[in-house]
Amino acid sequence: MDSIMAATANITVSDAAESRSSTRRASHTAPAVLGGLAGCLLLALGLPGLVAGVSTLDARAVAWNVHNGVPRPTSELLAAAEAVALGNRWTRDSELDGDRGLLLLRAAEAAESDAERKKLLAAAAEATASALSNAPGQPSAWLRLAHIRHGQGEFAGAASALRMSMLSGSFVPALMATRIEMGLQLLPMLDRETLELLHRQIRQWWVVEPERVAKLAARPEATAIVRAALDSLTEADMARFQRLHGNRS
C-alpha cells in the first residue's frame, strides 16, 4: 500500500510540474504568435500600396515631365496611363488618377484620327472624374476636366467644371490665364454666378500681372468682359496692387 501511495504521489507531482512547464511555454509562445500575426497583418495592409508604388514609378516620372511642359511620345503617355490603371487595382491614388487623366488628354491631343481622339478624351474624362470624386479639392483637375468636356463638345459640362475649378481654389496664379481663356470660349454657357467668378479671376490676375491683362483687354472678344471685371475693383484689390507694384502713373 505504501509503495502504491508513493507512486501515486510521484505521478501527481510529475503531472503538476509538467502542467506548470506547459503553461510557461504557452505564456512565452503566445506573444510571439500574436506578434507574428500582427506583422503579417501589417505587411498585408501595406503590400498593396507598396506594389502600386513600385509599378507606377515610371508613370510618375512621365506625369512629372508632362506637368512641366516636357513633351513625351504618345506611346509613352499611353504606357504610363496603363501603368496607373494597373496600380489602381492595388490601391487608388486620387492625385495619380488625376495625372492619368492628364496623360490621356495629351495623348488625345496628339491622336491621328478623330475616332482615337474621342476614345482617349472619354478615357481622360473618366479618369479625371474618378480622381475628383475621391478628392474634389483639386482646382487644376477641375480645369482639366473643363478642357476635356470642351473638347468633347459638352459645353455645359465644361462650364460646370470651370466653375468648380474657381470655387475649389480661387487664387491660383498658375491657373488664372487658362481659366480666363476657357471662360472666354464658354461665355454663352456661363450662368450669372460663374460669370462673376470669372470677373473675379480677371481682377485677381490684374493685381498680379497687369500687363498681361492689358494685352487681354486689347483683344476684341475680351474687351467688354475685362472692362466689366475691372469696373468692380475693390479698395482691397487696389491696396494689394500698390503693395505689389507701387504707385503707377
For each residue, the residues with C-beta under 8 A, 3 or more apart:
1: 4 5
2: 5 6
3: 6 7
4: 1 7 8
5: 1 2 8 9
6: 2 3 9 10
7: 3 4 10 11
8: 4 5 11 12
9: 5 6 12 13
10: 6 7 13 14
11: 7 8 14 15
12: 8 9 15 16
13: 9 10 16 17
14: 10 11 17 18
15: 11 12 18 19
16: 12 13 19 20
17: 13 14 20 21
18: 14 15 21 22
19: 15 16 22 23
20: 16 17 23 24
21: 17 18 24 25
22: 18 19 25 26
23: 19 20 26 27
24: 20 21 27 28
25: 21 22 28 29
26: 22 23 29 30
27: 23 24 30
28: 24 25 31 32
29: 25 26 32 33
30: 26 27 33 34
31: 28 34 35
32: 28 29 35 36
33: 29 30 36 37
34: 30 31 37 38
35: 31 32 38 39
36: 32 33 39 40
37: 33 34 40 41
38: 34 35 41 42
39: 35 36 42 43
40: 36 37 43 44
41: 37 38 44 45
42: 38 39 45 46
43: 39 40 46 47
44: 40 41 47
45: 41 42 48
46: 42 43 49 50
47: 43 44 50 51 90
48: 45 51 52 90 91
49: 46 52 53 90 91
50: 46 47 53 54
51: 47 48 54 55 87 90
52: 48 49 55 56 87 88 90 91 93
53: 49 50 56 57 87
54: 50 51 57
55: 51 52 83 86 87 90
56: 52 53 59 60 83 84 87 93 96
57: 53 54 60 61
58: 61 62 79 80 83
59: 56 62 63 79 80 81 83 84 87 96 99 100 103
60: 56 57 63 64 96 99
61: 57 58 64 65
62: 58 59 65 66 72 76 77 79 80 103
63: 59 60 66 67 80 96 99 102 103
64: 60 61 67 68
65: 61 62 68 70 72
66: 62 63 69 70 72 77 99 102 103 106
67: 63 64 99 102
68: 64 65
69: 66
70: 65 66
71:
72: 62 65 66 76 77 80 106
73: 76 77
74: 77 78 107 110 111
75: 78 79
76: 62 72 73 79 80
77: 62 66 72 73 74 80 81 103 104 106 107 110
78: 74 75 81 82 103 104 107
79: 58 59 62 75 76 82 83
80: 58 59 62 63 72 76 77 83 84 100 103
81: 59 77 78 84 85 100 103 104 107 123 127
82: 78 79 85 86
83: 55 56 58 59 79 80 86 87
84: 56 59 80 81 87 88 96 97 99 100 103
85: 81 82 88 89 100
86: 55 82 83 89
87: 51 52 53 55 56 59 83 84 90 91 93 96
88: 52 84 85 91 92 93 96 97
89: 85 86
90: 47 48 49 51 52 55 87
91: 48 49 52 87 88
92: 88 97 134
93: 52 56 87 88 96 97
94: 97 98 131 132 134 135 138
95: 98 99 131 135 138
96: 56 59 60 63 84 87 88 93 99 100
97: 84 88 92 93 94 100 101 127 128 130 131 134
98: 94 95 101 102 127 128 131 132 135 138 140 141 144
99: 59 60 63 66 67 84 95 96 102 103
100: 59 80 81 84 85 96 97 103 104 127 131
101: 97 98 104 105 124 125 127 128 131 141 144 145 148
102: 63 66 67 98 99 105 106 124 128 144
103: 59 62 63 66 77 78 80 81 84 99 100 106 107
104: 77 78 81 100 101 107 108 120 121 123 124 127
105: 101 102 108 109 120 121 124 144 147 148
106: 66 72 77 102 103 109 110
107: 74 77 78 81 103 104 110 111 120
108: 104 105 111 116 117 120 121 124 151
109: 105 106 117
110: 74 77 106 107
111: 74 107 108 114 116 117 120
112: 116
113: 116 117
114: 111 117 118
115: 118 119
116: 108 111 112 113 119 120
117: 108 109 111 113 114 120 121 151
118: 114 115 121 122 152
119: 115 116 122 123
120: 104 105 107 108 111 116 117 123 124
121: 104 105 108 117 118 124 125 148 151 152
122: 118 119 125 126 152
123: 81 104 119 120 126 127
124: 101 102 104 105 108 120 121 127 128 148
125: 101 121 122 128 129 145 148 149 152
126: 122 123 129 130
127: 81 97 98 100 101 104 123 124 130 131
128: 97 98 101 102 124 125 131 132 141 144 145 148
129: 125 126 132 133 145
130: 97 126 127 133 134
131: 94 95 97 98 100 101 127 128 134 135 138 141
132: 94 98 128 129 135 136 138 141 142 145
133: 129 130 136
134: 92 94 97 130 131
135: 94 95 98 131 132 138
136: 132 133 164 168
137: 168 169
138: 94 95 98 131 132 135 141 142 168
139: 142 143 165 166 168 169 172 175
140: 98 143 144 165 172 174 175
141: 98 101 128 131 132 138 144 145
142: 132 138 139 145 146 161 162 164 165 168
143: 139 140 146 147 161 162 165 175 178 179 182
144: 98 101 102 105 128 140 141 147 148
145: 101 125 128 129 132 141 142 148 149 158 161
146: 142 143 149 150 158 159 161 162 165 182 186
147: 105 143 144 150 151 158 182
148: 101 105 121 124 125 128 144 145 151 152
149: 125 145 146 152 154 155 157 158 161
150: 146 147 153 154 155 158 182 185 186
151: 108 117 121 147 148
152: 118 121 122 125 148 149 157
153: 150
154: 149 150 157 158
155: 149 150 158 159 186 189
156: 159 160 189
157: 149 152 154 160 161
158: 145 146 147 149 150 154 155 161 162 182 186 189
159: 146 155 156 162 163 186 189 190 191 194
160: 156 157 163 164
161: 142 143 145 146 149 157 158 164 165
162: 142 143 146 158 159 165 166 179 182 183 186 190 194
163: 159 160 166 167 190 193 194 197
164: 136 142 160 161 167 168
165: 139 140 142 143 146 161 162 168 169 175 179
166: 139 162 163 169 170 179 194 197 198 200 201
167: 163 164 170 197
168: 136 137 138 139 142 164 165
169: 137 139 165 166 172 175
170: 166 167 197 200 201 204
171: 204
172: 139 140 169 175 176
173: 176 205 208 209
174: 140
175: 139 140 143 165 169 172 178 179
176: 172 173 179 180 201 204 205 208
177: 180 181 205 212
178: 143 175 181 182
179: 143 162 165 166 175 176 182 183 198 201
180: 176 177 183 184 198 201 202 205 216
181: 177 178 184 185
182: 143 146 147 150 158 162 178 179 185 186
183: 162 179 180 186 187 190 194 198 201 225
184: 180 181 187 221 222 225
185: 150 181 182
186: 146 150 155 158 159 162 182 183 189 190
187: 183 184 190 195 225
188:
189: 155 156 158 159 186
190: 159 162 163 183 186 187 194 195 198
191: 159 194 195
192: 195 196
193: 163 196 197
194: 159 162 163 166 183 190 191 197 198
195: 187 190 191 192 198 199
196: 192 193 199 200
197: 163 166 167 170 193 194 200 201
198: 166 179 180 183 190 194 195 201 202 225 229
199: 195 196 202 203 225 228 229 232
200: 166 170 196 197 203 204 229
201: 166 170 176 179 180 183 197 198 204 205
202: 180 198 199 205 206 213 216 225 226 229 230
203: 199 200 206 207 229 230 232 233 234 237
204: 170 171 176 200 201 207 208 237
205: 173 176 177 180 201 202 208 209 212 213
206: 202 203 209 210 213 229 230 233 237 241
207: 203 204 210 237 240 241 244
208: 173 176 204 205 244
209: 173 205 206 212 213
210: 206 207 213 214 241 245
211: 214 215
212: 177 205 209 215 216
213: 202 205 206 209 210 216 217 226 230
214: 210 211 217 218
215: 211 212 218 219
216: 180 202 212 213 219 222 226
217: 213 214 222 223 226 227
218: 214 215 223
219: 215 216 222 223
220: 223
221: 184
222: 184 216 217 219 225 226
223: 217 218 219 220 226 227
224: 227 228
225: 183 184 187 198 199 202 222 228 229
226: 202 213 216 217 222 223 229 230
227: 217 223 224 230 231
228: 199 224 225 231 232
229: 198 199 200 202 203 206 225 226 232
230: 202 203 206 213 226 227 233
231: 227 228
232: 199 203 228 229
233: 203 206 230 237 238
234: 203 237 238
235: 238 239
236: 239 240
237: 203 204 206 207 233 234 240 241
238: 233 234 235 241 242
239: 235 236 242 243
240: 207 236 237 243 244
241: 206 207 210 237 238 244 245
242: 238 239 245 246 247
243: 239 240
244: 207 208 240 241
245: 210 241 242 248
246: 242
247: 242
248: 245
249:
